[in-house]
Amino acid sequence: MGWLGPEEWQAVALSLQVSLWATLASLPLGILTAYLLARKDFPGKQILNGLVHLPLILPPVVTGYLLLLTMGTKGPVGSLLAEIGIVFAFRWTGAALAAGVMAFPLMVRAIRLSIEAVDPKLEEASATLGAPPPWVFLTVTLPMALPGIIAGAILAFAKAMGEFGATITFVSNIPGQTRTIPSAIYAFLQVPGGEGSAMKLVLVSVAVAMGALLLSEYAARRVAARVGGR
Amino acid sequence: MLEIAIRHNFPGFALDAQFSAPPGVTVLFGRSGSGKTTIVNAVAGLLMPDEGRIASDGWVLLDTAAGLRLRPHRRRLGYIFQEGRLFPHLTVRQNLNYGGWFAPKDAPRGEFGRIVELLGIGPLLERRPGALSGGEKQRVAIGRALLSAPRLILADEPLAALDEARKAEILPYFERLRDEVNIPILFVSHSASEVARLATTVVALDAGRVVAQGPAAEVLGDPAVLPTGAREAGAVISAVIARHHEDGLTEIDASGLPLFLPRVGQAPGSRLRIRIAAHDVILSRARPEGLSALNILPGTVRELRPGDGPGTIVALETRAGRLLARITRRSAAALELAPGTEVHAILKTVSVAPSDIGGGGPQG
């Protein structure tokens, strides 16, 4: 990669790593949450719904600060996790956590809509054919909701790539550890003569975002055709 | 023997039904809103009734008094839905095998090849449901239910979403199921001709209650039980094909009485069930002469049932079985009809529609 300097390349690679982990790690929880919100009635459902959507409405700096308070080395959860060797503070894992939290509402929303669109009558048919509830979910609900799950995952990935406020508040802006593309652009703009590097990263950002959109469109189409039964 | 007793309250509608379904096809017959689908859903476990007991040969599916409510997937039923409900993301073959993935390994399963052949769906196996016609979908749905090793088959108006031609295509498969597959079938219908062709037993429902239950010929020939109204009244007789005539008629033998029908497909010697609509039957006191109608059945009036309008339903005993005739009250008075009166029932050959003639089936 002669085009990108080592510093810029480091930011791109780190961003991809952080976003991929943020997406993959939150996907199972996202599907579970979306399923609960779409199909189940339970006390506290509105509270769960509110919590999930909170990062969408709160200022990202506030989300980042709340993460720092809870998941930081001195935070109640962070200190417990640190004892078993999981540290978020000022590590790339913390950047992935912040990105995952910020992207979570978008992911859950897309998946929830696609689960709601699955005809419950097909799930009933599956049950009458002898499928226990987990199998109804795995063989009917999940495959039929797949286009929405893919769309939700890619949306979350794109959001994670762009996450800035919560990340910089929670894990700061450490080159090679937490300096993702947005943080790097910000840093380059703070120093004289950094505009060139910033512009290169802007172009990378645009390319990755476009690529993600096109990919999700293509994947959703492929899956929808299959699920649509042709 | 399937035994059902359930009570369930909906806002504005109460279901309180009790009946038993012997082997063969038991048809739940009644208008829409009479509670038929609710009963079938309760048997399937898709609806948990307020109270009741459902058991099939000692296998208890529901017993609210004992606190037992089996979940749907534990009931081992083959449910054929009105809209098919095939899984669109699976091929026809995967749809057919779906129930087999969950059936107990030692369960007596229908043989895949035999059922595929019975339903004529061999060429469809690698397709997905989106590429099938309505009739094809419904045949696959029947196959999927049969291959799940069910102890009982439920069918909720499986023909209602189809046009007449597709109905004529599917109905014979249900007749074959009844005659060749030894699994009790609970079948919901509001179509008198479906009932006449398929039912071993009829359970007539009205506003959530069972108004009559018994062998098809008995319930359908009872003028007090007209679950879908006097206009739809009609009795069922069974007969054996005597011979096919060259002029396009089929002569049948109804307990010694020769009758003529438009040509039917089955071979001489086959058993038929024929629905005779009450409004197609003309009554005469004297044996009519010089009449174009080919079928004249001597009989005795058993009962008269005046309706709300100008009509009255007359129930007759003939050698061919019980018949219903729908005539005006004025005619009934003019002919001085009363229980015990000797009359002749006249039936035009061409008024018996092909959809009212069904093959096979046990007597009654």
HADDOCK unambig.tbl for C-alpha pairs under 7 A between the chains (distance, minus, plus):
assign (segid A and resid 122 and name CA) (segid B and resid 85 and name CA) 5.85 0.50 0.50
assign (segid A and resid 122 and name CA) (segid B and resid 87 and name CA) 6.81 0.50 0.50
assign (segid A and resid 125 and name CA) (segid B and resid 85 and name CA) 6.66 0.50 0.50
assign (segid A and resid 127 and name CA) (segid B and resid 72 and name CA) 5.79 0.50 0.50
assign (segid A and resid 127 and name CA) (segid B and resid 73 and name CA) 4.77 0.50 0.50
assign (segid A and resid 128 and name CA) (segid B and resid 44 and name CA) 6.72 0.50 0.50
assign (segid A and resid 128 and name CA) (segid B and resid 72 and name CA) 5.44 0.50 0.50
assign (segid A and resid 128 and name CA) (segid B and resid 73 and name CA) 5.30 0.50 0.50
assign (segid A and resid 128 and name CA) (segid B and resid 77 and name CA) 6.31 0.50 0.50
assign (segid A and resid 128 and name CA) (segid B and resid 78 and name CA) 6.86 0.50 0.50
assign (segid A and resid 128 and name CA) (segid B and resid 79 and name CA) 6.53 0.50 0.50
assign (segid A and resid 129 and name CA) (segid B and resid 73 and name CA) 6.49 0.50 0.50
assign (segid A and resid 129 and name CA) (segid B and resid 76 and name CA) 6.98 0.50 0.50
assign (segid A and resid 129 and name CA) (segid B and resid 77 and name CA) 6.95 0.50 0.50
assign (segid A and resid 129 and name CA) (segid B and resid 78 and name CA) 6.58 0.50 0.50
assign (segid A and resid 129 and name CA) (segid B and resid 99 and name CA) 4.78 0.50 0.50
assign (segid A and resid 129 and name CA) (segid B and resid 148 and name CA) 6.19 0.50 0.50
assign (segid A and resid 130 and name CA) (segid B and resid 73 and name CA) 3.97 0.50 0.50
assign (segid A and resid 130 and name CA) (segid B and resid 74 and name CA) 6.25 0.50 0.50
assign (segid A and resid 130 and name CA) (segid B and resid 76 and name CA) 6.25 0.50 0.50
assign (segid A and resid 130 and name CA) (segid B and resid 99 and name CA) 6.17 0.50 0.50
assign (segid A and resid 130 and name CA) (segid B and resid 102 and name CA) 5.42 0.50 0.50
assign (segid A and resid 130 and name CA) (segid B and resid 103 and name CA) 6.61 0.50 0.50
assign (segid A and resid 131 and name CA) (segid B and resid 73 and name CA) 5.50 0.50 0.50
assign (segid A and resid 131 and name CA) (segid B and resid 102 and name CA) 5.98 0.50 0.50
assign (segid A and resid 132 and name CA) (segid B and resid 73 and name CA) 5.75 0.50 0.50
assign (segid A and resid 144 and name CA) (segid B and resid 89 and name CA) 6.89 0.50 0.50
assign (segid A and resid 226 and name CA) (segid B and resid 89 and name CA) 6.04 0.50 0.50
assign (segid A and resid 227 and name CA) (segid B and resid 88 and name CA) 5.89 0.50 0.50
assign (segid A and resid 227 and name CA) (segid B and resid 89 and name CA) 4.18 0.50 0.50
assign (segid A and resid 228 and name CA) (segid B and resid 88 and name CA) 5.93 0.50 0.50
assign (segid A and resid 228 and name CA) (segid B and resid 89 and name CA) 6.47 0.50 0.50
assign (segid A and resid 228 and name CA) (segid B and resid 130 and name CA) 6.69 0.50 0.50
assign (segid A and resid 229 and name CA) (segid B and resid 88 and name CA) 4.56 0.50 0.50
assign (segid A and resid 229 and name CA) (segid B and resid 89 and name CA) 5.33 0.50 0.50
assign (segid A and resid 229 and name CA) (segid B and resid 128 and name CA) 4.98 0.50 0.50
assign (segid A and resid 229 and name CA) (segid B and resid 129 and name CA) 5.66 0.50 0.50
assign (segid A and resid 229 and name CA) (segid B and resid 130 and name CA) 4.45 0.50 0.50
assign (segid A and resid 230 and name CA) (segid B and resid 128 and name CA) 5.53 0.50 0.50
assign (segid A and resid 230 and name CA) (segid B and resid 130 and name CA) 5.35 0.50 0.50
assign (segid A and resid 230 and name CA) (segid B and resid 131 and name CA) 5.81 0.50 0.50
